[in-house]
């Protein structure tokens, strides 16, 4: 299966069903990110969303298969990457706007994957792929120097978002391979979710001992809505990894950049300016070109 999938990398081998499913996942992903950013207590909101996976995964667990042993190293690696992603995402949203942080975090992922492929894996890139990298780089740089709603530049938020993008690119590659080796995408994600919930809960309880009580008092809506959206979004992406080439799925998921921009501007009162809009579109366009470059 893996060999067959790899042969299709770079070609538009995605059904309409997978296309619509990943588009829906991108929207849900942007929505739960808005819930984290929108509240004053970022740590509580993120914790509520992660713990909100629990009712769903406990319901599904009796009906999913145990992942194949070949996928377990990927599953364990994924746990560490997801924990790092969640913690840095909290930091990034404490420092910057949704419409700044989200595009950098999502848009930098294809750039990082390209760099790893060239420098470590010895991959030779086509001219169109290098063009895409330049477009993404310019988009990210321009987003890094954009001003916040208060008129101040926020390089710290940009740095935190780029680090978050490193985790995104890493867990995407790991989970894409792991889900295929597991023989059951939903089973792989269910067991990964259990580990993630337990580890994250221990970490945040150490950071703030009363956080579970805080969620029970004022985080129930984020727990229910954000947790469901987050689980459904990545479970859909995990399934899509087994149905279409991973680069195509990752590229389509970057449409969440546009959804986040719209949510930030129209629902969260964030300032829209020409630099933010153009850099978001540039980053998104570059990501799509990079992932589809070999079919151009």
C-alpha positions in Angstrom: 0.0 0.0 0.0 2.7 2.4 0.9 4.6 1.8 -2.3 1.5 2.4 -4.4 0.7 5.6 -2.5 4.2 6.9 -2.9 4.0 6.5 -6.7 1.0 8.8 -6.7 2.6 11.6 -4.7 2.3 14.9 -6.6 -0.6 13.7 -8.9 -4.2 14.7 -8.3 -5.4 11.4 -7.0 -8.1 12.6 -4.6 -11.8 11.7 -4.9 -14.5 14.2 -4.4 -15.5 12.5 -1.1 -12.0 12.9 0.3 -11.8 16.4 -1.0 -15.0 17.5 0.7 -14.0 15.7 3.9 -10.6 17.4 4.2 -12.2 20.8 3.5 -14.6 20.2 6.3 -11.7 19.1 8.6 -9.9 22.4 7.7 -12.9 24.4 8.7 -13.3 22.5 12.0 -9.6 22.9 12.7 -9.8 26.7 12.3 -12.9 26.8 14.5 -11.3 25.1 17.5 -8.2 27.2 17.1 -10.5 30.2 17.3 -11.9 28.9 20.6 -8.4 28.6 22.0 -7.5 32.1 20.9 -10.8 33.7 21.7 -10.8 33.1 25.4 -8.7 34.9 28.0 -7.4 31.6 29.5 -5.5 30.0 26.6 -4.2 27.1 28.8 -7.7 26.2 30.1 -9.2 26.4 26.6 -6.6 24.1 25.1 -6.8 21.7 28.0 -10.6 21.6 27.6 -10.3 20.8 23.9 -7.8 18.0 24.5 -9.8 16.5 27.3 -12.9 16.9 25.2 -11.6 14.1 23.0 -12.2 11.7 25.9 -16.0 11.0 25.6 -15.6 10.3 21.9 -12.6 8.1 22.0 -14.0 6.0 24.9 -17.2 5.5 22.9 -15.2 4.4 19.8 -12.6 2.3 21.5 -14.7 -1.0 21.8 -15.4 -0.8 18.1 -11.9 -0.1 16.6 -9.1 -2.5 15.9 -5.7 -2.5 17.7 -3.1 -0.8 15.4 -0.6 -3.2 13.9 2.7 -3.5 15.9 4.6 -1.9 13.0 2.8 1.4 13.7 3.5 1.6 17.4 6.9 3.4 17.1 5.1 6.1 15.0 2.3 6.3 17.4 4.7 6.9 20.4 6.6 9.5 18.4 3.4 11.2 17.5 2.5 11.5 21.1 5.6 13.6 21.8 5.1 15.8 18.7 1.4 16.5 19.5 2.3 17.5 23.1 4.9 19.9 21.8 2.5 21.3 19.2 -0.2 21.9 21.8 2.1 23.7 24.3 3.6 25.9 21.6 0.2 26.7 20.1 -0.9 28.0 23.5 2.2 30.2 23.7 1.7 31.5 20.2 -1.9 32.5 20.9 -0.9 34.3 24.1 1.5 36.4 22.0 -0.3 37.0 18.7 -3.6 37.3 16.7 -5.3 34.3 15.3 -5.0 35.7 11.8 -1.2 36.1 12.3 -0.4 32.9 14.2 -2.5 30.5 12.3 -1.2 31.3 8.8 2.4 31.2 9.9 2.0 27.9 11.8 0.1 26.2 8.9 2.0 27.8 6.1 5.4 27.1 7.4 4.8 23.4 7.5 5.3 22.8 3.7 8.5 24.9 3.8 9.9 22.8 6.7 9.0 19.5 4.9 10.8 20.7 1.8 13.9 21.7 3.8 14.1 18.3 5.5 13.6 16.5 2.2 16.5 18.4 0.6 19.0 18.6 3.4 18.4 15.2 5.1 16.6 12.9 2.7 18.5 14.0 -0.4 15.4 14.8 -2.5 15.9 16.9 -5.6 13.3 19.6 -6.1 11.8 20.7 -9.4 11.9 24.3 -10.5 8.2 24.7 -9.7 8.8 23.4 -6.2 11.6 25.9 -5.6 9.3 28.6 -6.8 6.7 27.5 -4.3 9.3 27.6 -1.5 10.2 31.2 -2.4 6.5 32.2 -2.4 5.9 30.6 1.0 9.1 32.2 2.4 8.0 35.7 1.3 4.5 35.1 2.6 5.8 34.0 6.0 8.4 36.9 6.3 5.7 39.4 5.4 3.3 37.9 8.0 6.1 38.0 10.6 6.4 41.8 10.3 2.7 42.5 10.1 1.3 44.6 13.0 -1.1 43.5 15.6 -4.5 45.1 16.3 -2.7 47.5 18.7 -0.3 48.6 15.9 2.8 46.8 17.3 4.9 44.3 15.5 5.0 40.9 17.1 8.1 38.9 16.2 7.8 36.7 19.3 4.4 35.4 18.2 5.8 34.8 14.7 8.7 32.7 16.2 6.3 30.7 18.4 4.1 30.1 15.4 7.1 28.9 13.2 8.1 26.4 16.0 4.5 25.2 16.1 4.7 24.7 12.3 7.8 22.5 12.9 5.6 20.2 15.1 2.8 20.3 12.6 5.0 19.1 9.7 6.6 16.5 11.9 3.5 14.9 13.2 1.8 15.0 9.8 4.6 12.9 8.3 4.7 10.5 11.2 1.0 10.0 11.4 0.5 9.7 7.7 3.0 6.8 7.7 1.8 5.4 11.0 -1.9 5.3 10.0 -1.1 3.3 6.9 1.1 0.8 8.7 -1.6 0.5 11.4 -4.2 -1.0 9.1 -6.8 1.1 10.8 -6.7 4.9 10.7 -9.4 5.3 13.4 -7.8 2.7 15.7 -4.4 4.4 15.3 -5.9 7.8 16.1 -8.0 6.5 19.0 -5.0 5.0 20.8 -2.9 8.0 20.1 -5.7 10.2 21.5 -5.8 8.2 24.8 -2.1 8.7 25.3 -2.2 12.4 24.4 -5.1 13.0 26.8 -3.4 11.3 29.7 0.1 12.9 29.1 -1.3 16.4 28.5 -3.6 16.2 31.5 -0.6 15.3 33.8 1.5 18.2 32.4 -1.1 20.9 32.7 -2.2 19.7 36.2 1.4 20.0 37.3 1.5 23.5 35.7 -1.8 24.5 37.3 -3.3 22.1 39.9 -6.8 23.5 39.8 -7.2 23.5 36.0 -9.7 20.6 36.0 -11.9 22.5 38.4 -11.6 25.6 36.2 -12.8 23.6 33.2 -15.7 22.2 35.1 -16.7 25.7 36.2 -16.3 27.7 33.0 -14.9 25.5 30.2 -17.7 23.1 29.5 -18.7 24.7 26.2 -15.2 24.6 24.9 -14.8 21.0 26.2 -17.9 19.9 24.2 -17.7 22.0 21.1 -13.9 22.3 20.7 -13.2 18.8 21.7 -15.6 17.3 19.2 -14.4 19.6 16.4 -10.8 18.9 17.1 -11.2 15.1 17.3 -13.4 15.0 14.2 -11.0 17.2 12.2 -7.9 15.2 12.7 -9.7 11.8 12.6 -10.9 12.9 9.1 -7.4 13.9 8.1 -6.0 10.6 9.4 -8.5 8.7 7.3 -7.7 10.9 4.3 -4.0 10.0 4.7 -4.9 6.4 3.9 -7.1 7.4 0.9 -4.9 9.9 -1.0 -1.3 10.9 -1.2 -0.2 12.6 2.0 1.1 15.8 0.3 -2.3 16.4 -1.3 -4.1 15.9 2.0 -1.7 18.3 3.8 -2.0 20.9 1.0 -5.8 20.9 1.1 -5.8 21.1 4.9 -3.9 24.4 4.5 -7.2 26.0 3.4 -7.7 26.4 7.2 -5.5 29.4 6.8 -8.3 31.2 4.9 -11.0 30.0 7.3 -8.9 31.3 10.3 -8.4 34.7 8.6 -12.1 35.0 8.1 -13.0 33.9 11.6 -10.4 36.3 13.1 -11.6 39.3 11.2 -15.4 38.8 11.1 -16.0 37.1 14.5 -13.1 38.2 16.7 -12.7 41.8 15.6 -9.1 41.4 14.5 -7.8 44.1 12.1 -7.6 43.2 8.4 -5.0 44.9 6.4 -3.5 44.5 2.9 -0.3 43.0 4.2 -2.0 40.3 6.3 -4.5 39.4 3.5 -1.8 39.3 0.7 0.7 37.3 2.9 -2.0 34.8 3.9 -3.0 34.3 0.3 0.6 34.0 -0.8 1.4 31.4 1.9 -1.7 29.4 1.0 -0.9 29.6 -2.7 2.7 28.6 -2.2 1.7 25.6 -0.1 -0.7 24.4 -2.8 1.9 24.8 -5.5 4.5 23.0 -3.5 2.3 20.0 -2.9 1.0 19.8 -6.5 4.3 20.9 -8.2 5.1 17.6 -9.8 1.8 17.5 -11.6 2.3 21.0 -13.1 
